[in-house]
Amino acid sequence: MKMIKPLLFASTVSAFALQVQAANVNAILSWEDVRYNDEYNKTGDNTGQARNYHGYRLDTTISPDNSNWTFSFGIRQNRSKGYTRTVNDTNPAYSSASSKPQIEQLIGQRDYQRMDFGVGYRYRFSNGWVQPSINIRQDKTININGNNDTFDFYNMDITYNYNITEQLVWNGRFKPELIKYEYKRNKASSNNSKEQQLHQRATRLGYELEQGLRYLITPNWNMEIAYNDIRNRRDDNAQWENSTLTESNPQLRLYMTYKTNFGLTLSPYVRKSILGKIKVKNESSGSVEKRDLTRYAMRVQYQVNNNFTLLGEFYRENVKFTNNPDKATSKQNYLRLGMRVTF
């Protein structure tokens, strides 16, 4: 897959900067494995397997010494194996055969790649800090049937941390975002007008907001309660009032972190839909789909030494479609294992 030029240029510049001055580098290399619940179509094929995927992930942060600047670079690549079904061979050589041979057809396989780059600057003051950053990201999906998709993300992520008292901390983030995406690019060159309509270009505007309060019970044990809300509006027809979908996703989030004396850190967290649940509205038809999300998760890390840390994360996420009883609950099991290297 082609890497977008701005990301390559930015990563090259940051790598060059690292060579000319000392910097703190934090690199996390990990492996992700995601599995969804089984779903079967009318012919008995387990189509749920097409959503399962696994692959590697690299997240790097570079902070030059004696500077408030931060540069981040990430790449992910994974594959969904899809599923197979037995079909009749449509080879013209067998067109007159009374009994056509059967072959295995592969469906739903896809390769996915994400690259991102960000630049941030932290403004420090007596009781905390504010860090705005500018980030760009590109997602590419190559499907086995040739229907390839591209998403370009542009956002400003503003994070902040303020010590109200020695034990109580207010923190959060605000991230407005613009997304440009293109579906089924291969259909643009079709000589069939109906197929050409399958090729889509669209824009999505949205934001993520999180406000939290963290309480330090001890220096090694803290808890946090936060409100998170993700909202976006997708414009498929180049007219704001004719946007196809709007989405709201308010959540209550609970976090806890406990550090042991022997290097092990445990960080369980919970996410739960609140305030009317997730709503996805189709502006064209006026229909609204309501969803109820619940996630139970655990993050674990073990510091081997000052430069090397082992990491792990597991969560189970369920999404119920509350006003569509015919739609099965989506269940997701996520596992991530990796290591952090700092130098």
Sequence and secondary structure as in RCSB ss.txt:
>XXXX:A:sequence
MKMIKPLLFASTVSAFALQVQAANVNAILSWEDVRYNDEYNKTGDNTGQARNYHGYRLDTTISPDNSNWTFSFGI
RQNRSKGYTRTVNDTNPAYSSASSKPQIEQLIGQRDYQRMDFGVGYRYRFSNGWVQPSINIRQDKTININGNNDT
FDFYNMDITYNYNITEQLVWNGRFKPELIKYEYKRNKASSNNSKEQQLHQRATRLGYELEQGLRYLITPNWNMEI
AYNDIRNRRDDNAQWENSTLTESNPQLRLYMTYKTNFGLTLSPYVRKSILGKIKVKNESSGSVEKRDLTRYAMRV
QYQVNNNFTLLGEFYRENVKFTNNPDKATSKQNYLRLGMRVTF
>XXXX:A:secstr
    HHHHHHHHHHHHHHHHS EEEEEEEEEEEEEE   B TT  BGGGGG EEEEEEEEEEEETT  EEEEEEE
EEEEE  EEEEEE   GGGTT SS  EEEEEES EEEEEEEEEEEE EEETTEEEEEEEEEEEEEEEETTS  EE
EEEEEEEEEEEEESSSSEEEEEEEEEEEEEEEE GGGGG S HHHHTT EEEEEEEEEEEEEEEEEEETTEEEEE
EEEEEEEEEESSS GGG SEEEEEEEEEEEEEEE TTSEEEEEEEEEE SS EEEEETTT  EEEEEEEEEEEEE
EEE SSSEEEEEEEEEEEEEETT TTS  EEEEEEEEEEEEE 
